[in-house]
């Protein structure tokens, strides 16, 4: 996307190009964007797939993939780094206990974005973002819940 700036005193035009700008602003202020991405990441970790606009899905993918990479190496430092941006304790626990070990052999590309078409009311492009090995993640969650139930019955 190029911006053209026209000087009012002269007839000169200059182009403003967004070199080295890595963040997708998604039409939000910085604080709103951070809160939105944190909440969307927590929802993705909890539900394993979410439906959102395509631009938000791209921003979420760039936000959550480094977290999964850090979760593969379950150190206290990595847990605290992720807690700084993901304010949900349960999501961080799931990320380190279920999702991180599941992707320990995978070098990257933990999520996929599937385009769904346009939304009816405002024609926004909609997408589905989900974890690549979603089936394995759900099996691990079911096994973890079953082991917790067995432990509670024994006590």
Beta strands, then each sheet from edge to edge (+ up, - down):
strand 1: 2-6
strand 2: 13-17
strand 3: 49-53
strand 4: 111-118
strand 5: 125-131
sheet 1: 1+ 2-
sheet 2: 3+ 5- 4+
end
